[in-house]
Amino acid sequence: QTQAPGPTQKCTPTGPGGVRMLGDKFCASTTRYNDGHRGSCGCGPRSSDSPFQWNMDDYVVAASQKFFDWHGDSGWCGNNCGKCVKLTATGGWITDEGGPGATAGQSQIFMVTND
């Protein structure tokens, strides 16, 4: 399978500590992820490790550990479990690492359910 030609990485390491940015916005990478479990926030029935169906079908995100639990001491359910974040696509991608991504400027709200 060949990747369609187009834009590649649009974010550059110009932020504090070399953090990648696009203009004045911080950048993050995304990956399609599905492990079939209810996740670190426990979004599923107490009687099993299966997730609620919305945790499989809807816009949910597994955040980085630093964002998920910034205090590092809550164990199973991080401080940001259930927090909603708005992600906006840059339209870029890293060559040979997936892509093409969503259209630049397209935004969606996601709920943190895992780390």
ABEGO torsion letter per residue (X at the ends): XBBBBEBBBABBBABBGGBBBBEABBBBBBBBBBAGBAEAAGBBBAABABBBAAAAABBBBBBBAAAABAAGAAEABBAABGBBBBBBBAGBBBBGAEOBBBBBGBBBBBBBABX
